[in-house]
Amino acid sequence: MDSWKRRVVGYSAFVLFVLISTAVAYRWGMRVYEGEPRTLIEALRFSVEMFSTTGFGGDAPWESQQMNAFIAVMDLVGMVLLIGALPVVVTPLLETAFSTTVPQALEADRSGHVVVCSDTSRSDALIEELGSEGIPYAIVEPDADRARDLYEAGHTVICADPESTAGLSAANLSDAKALVTDVSDQIDVSIVLAAEEVSSDVRIISVVETREHGRYHRLAGADEVLSPRSLLGESLAAKVTTALQTDLGEAIAIDDSLRLAEVTVPHGSPLAGSTLSDSGIRERAGVNVIGAWFNGEFDATPSPDATLSAGTVLLVSGRSDQLERLVDLTNSATRRFGAGETVVIGYGQVGRTVAETVTNAGLPVTVVDRDDAENVDVVGDATEPETLRAAGVEDARTVVLALPEDATTEFTTLVVRDLAPSAQVLARVEERASVRKMHRAGADYVLSLSTVTGRMCASTVLEGRDVLSLDQQIEVVRSRVPRLAGRTVAEANVGEATGCTVIAVERDEEVVTEIGPDTRIRGDDELVVVGTDEGIREFERLFG
């Protein structure tokens, strides 16, 4: 019996008790004070008439003051009982009648779907990726309110416990394509164990918070263990080392010679303040500018008159030597590194990875965290200016924010930018919606954990989908698109329709990088397409 039914039964029993008690008291009062005895049935009739507000029958009026006082008190009791019935009985009945009922299990014939356990900010990106590919999915969500919100938003969801075999069986796990779990390291292990019990043949993909815990997920039965936090940390660290060493290790290889990279225009760069045409990037470095991030907004076709302000991120293609010339060009006036000029704030998995990677590159690092631990140099609240001053933020060249909460990260960004206006601020955030706010707060480069996690999971789950950029602000995919066979690039109108750019075509085991509007697409070509996550999903929806 659920809590609502228990409340109704209890309330009904209380009302019955009050009715009988009132009848007994009324019978006694009529005999003693009015001298008009009543039978128990007559007294019960009076109680029902009074509490149901249908009247008092033929007994009114009463002569004694005692009986009049009794009737007045019982009138108030009846009112209280009526008001009390609203939240206990009426309101739950109305809510049940008009609220959405979330399924407890999938249809018996559902198969080939991806089971997602359960709804988090990180699972949103994966669900959108699956939706763009037309891959069916089912979310197993234990929280009834959250499950209802998902169901009303049009998602396939069941309200069940993903840690139980019953919950996973209700999601038709035995007939599923794969299971993806990303809740927490401990809960994910519980889900993996339950999934193994339901079906040992289904592919299980688990996401870990701490890379070292991946061993235990594999022991539990996970087929693939992903560590997006470590990958994100390595990507942020690469931005630090690139600025120092002219080493573009995070560039995306399109073929043996062509590379794609994001290059940030840092504070103090000779390019900062110039327009794209005046910068002479093409003439001086030999790279092609494919797009650019201006204040967190991606422009796939930046105007020659667009201003390259500090923090602008250029998306460029070229040979390795050309990309390195561009990095040297953007950083030539800013390479004045000294001890402690890279400050890492937050020493979780992301911060630890950044600190270790930068240290291994031979660069000094100062680590700030709220809790004292090995390799933490300054202990304190990162939102307090005194803590950041103690860490040397005012003299820092680069500040990496690796805090677990987006609101704290946004506030800390403002504090850092106030103390060190010229420092390069790199950051990780949990949700994609926080990326634009971080840029408004003053961050130069921001990566979203939900985006990186979604790409990694989608790349692992989806067969034949080659994601080349898991840890960049943009997404690069290699995909065969038969729908475009016979059309030229201009006729396909990919850029206008999706905001994406075709940068290469793989044809007959060769890569064609000289792509123009007259390049004709063949049925067996694989296009290398670059764009934002939203743009890539639109490309796959229209042409995939």
Stockholm file with secondary structure:
# STOCKHOLM 1.0

chainA/1-544         MDSWKRRVVGYSAFVLFVLISTAVAYRWGMRVYEGEPRTLIEALRFSVEMFSTTGFGGDAPWESQQMNAFIAVMDLVGMVLLIGALPVVVTPLLETAFSTTVPQALEADRSGHVVVCSDTSRSDALIEELGSEGIPYAIVEPDADRARDLYEAGHTVICADPESTAGLSAANLSDAKALVTDVSDQIDVSIVLAAEEVSSDVRIISVVETREHGRYHRLAGADEVLSPRSLLGESLAAKVTTALQTDLGEAIAIDDSLRLAEVTVPHGSPLAGSTLSDSGIRERAGVNVIGAWFNGEFDATPSPDATLSAGTVLLVSGRSDQLERLVDLTNSATRRFGAGETVVIGYGQVGRTVAETVTNAGLPVTVVDRDDAENVDVVGDATEPETLRAAGVEDARTVVLALPEDATTEFTTLVVRDLAPSAQVLARVEERASVRKMHRAGADYVLSLSTVTGRMCASTVLEGRDVLSLDQQIEVVRSRVPRLAGRTVAEANVGEATGCTVIAVERDEEVVTEIGPDTRIRGDDELVVVGTDEGIREFERLFG
#=GR chainA/1-544 SS CCHHHHHHHHHHHHHHHHHHHHHHHHHHHIIIIISCCCCHHHHHHHHHHHHTTSCCTTCCSCCSHHHHHHHHHHHHHHHHHHHHHIIIIIHHHHHHHHSCCCCSSCCTTCCSCEEEECCCTTHHHHHHHHHHHTCCEEEEECCHHHHHHHHHTTCCEEECCTTSHHHHHHTTGGGCSEEEECSCHHHHHHHHHHHHHHCSSSEEEEECSSGGGHHHHHHHTCSEEECHHHHHHHHHHHHHHHHHHCCCTTCEESSSSCEEEEEECCTTCTTTTSBHHHHTHHHHHCCEEEEEEETTEEESSCCTTCBCCTTCEEEEEECHHHHHHHHHHHHTTTCCCCTTCEEEECCSHHHHHHHHHHHHTTCCEEEEESSCCTTCCEESCTTSHHHHHHTTGGGCSEEEECCSCHHHHHHHHHHHHHHCTTSEEEEEESSTHHHHHHHHHTCSEEEEHHHHHHHHHHHHHSTTCEESCSSSSSEEEEEECGGGTTCBHHHHTHHHHHSCEEEEEEETTEEECCCCTTCBCCTTCEEEEEECHHHHHHHHHHHC
#=GC SS_cons         CCHHHHHHHHHHHHHHHHHHHHHHHHHHHIIIIISCCCCHHHHHHHHHHHHTTSCCTTCCSCCSHHHHHHHHHHHHHHHHHHHHHIIIIIHHHHHHHHSCCCCSSCCTTCCSCEEEECCCTTHHHHHHHHHHHTCCEEEEECCHHHHHHHHHTTCCEEECCTTSHHHHHHTTGGGCSEEEECSCHHHHHHHHHHHHHHCSSSEEEEECSSGGGHHHHHHHTCSEEECHHHHHHHHHHHHHHHHHHCCCTTCEESSSSCEEEEEECCTTCTTTTSBHHHHTHHHHHCCEEEEEEETTEEESSCCTTCBCCTTCEEEEEECHHHHHHHHHHHHTTTCCCCTTCEEEECCSHHHHHHHHHHHHTTCCEEEEESSCCTTCCEESCTTSHHHHHHTTGGGCSEEEECCSCHHHHHHHHHHHHHHCTTSEEEEEESSTHHHHHHHHHTCSEEEEHHHHHHHHHHHHHSTTCEESCSSSSSEEEEEECGGGTTCBHHHHTHHHHHSCEEEEEEETTEEECCCCTTCBCCTTCEEEEEECHHHHHHHHHHHC
//
